[in-house]
């Protein structure tokens, strides 16, 4: 008996791997459109996200309730949520890399690092509050929660200032190629 839209769920529950091939063949266009809408298009990232979606379908098939949704709607929802999660993960990973680059420059670990007086010149590009927060956090090593208590502000405000400062410094130190 072949796999059809009517029995694909049963085949997945029986752990028939051909059911995944059927999903890709039948719903691949739908999954691709959803994933590409949310994931900045890069073929490798798209394929990784699609793999995550297929694994989620495989492992969570028991959560499918045909009275609530059709199978097509259910896998579309999984694809959407996995793509959004994947995009967030990739954004955090990219931000972490840029933060490391900026921090390396500030700590003079980067091969092209400039003398310390140039770091001060670069920090002059920040607003007074961003500069103070940046100096305390990155140069003096004061933890964000401690700094928030000292300045009588929320810790999220400290992180906001650090994020904006990193963004400004990224634009200064790592010019974007057009």
C-alpha positions in Angstrom: 0.0 0.0 0.0 1.4 3.4 -1.0 1.6 6.5 1.0 -1.1 9.1 0.4 -2.3 12.3 2.0 -4.9 10.2 3.8 -2.5 7.7 5.4 0.8 9.7 5.7 0.2 10.2 9.5 -0.2 6.5 10.0 3.1 5.8 8.2 5.0 8.4 10.2 3.6 6.9 13.4 4.9 3.5 12.2 8.3 5.2 11.6 8.2 4.5 7.9 11.0 6.8 6.5 9.4 6.9 3.1 6.7 9.0 4.6 9.2 11.8 5.0 10.1 11.6 1.3 6.4 11.8 0.6 6.1 14.9 2.7 9.0 16.6 0.9 7.6 15.6 -2.5 4.0 16.6 -1.7 4.5 19.6 0.7 8.0 20.6 -0.2 6.9 23.7 -2.0 4.8 24.9 0.9 7.5 24.2 3.4 10.1 26.0 1.2 7.9 29.0 0.9 7.3 29.3 4.6 10.9 28.7 5.6 12.3 31.1 3.0 9.8 33.8 4.1 11.3 33.7 7.6 14.9 32.6 7.1 17.3 35.1 5.3 17.8 33.1 2.2 21.0 31.1 2.3 20.7 27.6 0.9 22.6 25.9 3.8 20.5 27.7 6.4 17.3 26.8 4.5 18.3 23.1 4.3 19.2 23.0 8.0 15.8 24.6 8.9 14.0 22.1 6.6 15.8 19.2 8.4 14.7 20.7 11.7 11.1 20.9 10.5 11.1 17.3 9.2 12.6 16.1 12.5 9.9 17.9 14.5 7.2 16.3 12.4 8.8 12.9 12.9 9.3 13.3 16.7 6.0 15.1 17.4 3.6 13.2 15.2 1.6 12.1 18.3 0.8 15.7 18.9 -1.1 15.9 15.6 -4.9 16.1 16.1 -6.8 15.8 12.9 -9.9 17.3 14.7 -8.1 20.6 15.2 -6.1 20.9 11.9 -5.5 19.2 8.7 -2.0 17.6 8.4 -1.0 20.3 5.8 -2.0 23.1 8.3 -0.1 21.3 11.1 3.1 21.0 9.2 2.8 24.5 7.9 2.6 25.8 11.5 5.6 23.7 12.5 7.6 25.1 9.6 6.6 28.7 10.5 7.6 28.3 14.1 10.8 26.4 13.4 11.8 29.0 10.8 11.3 31.9 13.2 13.2 30.0 15.9 16.0 29.2 13.5 16.2 32.9 12.4 16.4 34.0 16.0 19.2 31.5 16.6 21.1 32.7 13.6 20.7 36.3 14.6 22.1 35.7 18.1 25.0 33.7 16.5 25.8 36.6 14.2 25.5 39.2 16.9 27.8 37.1 19.1 30.4 37.0 16.4 30.3 40.8 15.9 30.4 41.4 19.6 33.4 39.2 19.9 35.1 41.2 17.0 34.4 44.5 18.7 35.5 43.2 22.1 38.7 41.9 20.7 39.5 45.3 19.2 38.8 47.0 22.5 41.0 44.5 24.4 43.7 44.8 21.7 43.6 41.1 20.8 42.8 41.7 17.2 45.9 41.7 14.9 44.9 45.1 13.4 44.1 46.6 16.8 44.9 50.3 17.1 46.8 51.9 20.0 44.7 52.7 23.2 44.3 56.3 22.4 42.5 55.3 19.3 40.1 53.2 21.4 39.3 56.4 23.3 38.7 58.2 20.0 36.3 55.5 18.9 34.5 55.6 22.2 34.1 59.3 21.8 31.6 58.5 19.0 29.2 57.1 21.6 26.8 59.2 23.6 28.0 60.0 27.1 25.8 57.4 28.8 26.7 54.7 26.2 30.4 55.5 26.7 30.2 55.2 30.5 28.3 51.9 30.3 30.7 50.6 27.7 33.8 51.6 29.7 32.5 50.1 32.9 31.3 46.8 31.2 34.0 46.1 28.7 37.1 47.9 30.1 36.5 47.7 33.8 34.6 44.4 33.8 31.7 45.6 36.0 28.8 43.2 35.7 25.6 44.5 34.1 23.5 43.8 37.2 26.0 45.7 39.5 26.1 48.6 37.1 22.3 48.8 37.0 22.2 49.0 40.8 24.9 51.7 40.8 23.1 53.8 38.2 19.6 53.0 39.7 18.3 51.7 36.4 17.0 48.4 35.1 19.5 45.8 33.9 17.6 45.7 30.5 18.5 49.5 30.1 22.2 48.6 30.5 21.9 45.8 27.9 20.1 48.3 25.6 22.9 50.8 25.9 25.5 48.1 25.3 23.6 46.9 22.2 23.3 50.3 20.7 26.9 51.1 21.5 28.1 47.8 19.8 26.0 48.7 16.8 27.5 52.1 16.5 31.0 50.8 16.9 30.4 48.0 14.4 29.5 50.6 11.8 32.7 52.5 12.7 35.1 49.6 13.0 33.7 47.2 10.4 32.6 49.3 7.4 29.9 47.6 5.3 30.8 46.8 1.8 28.3 48.0 -0.8 
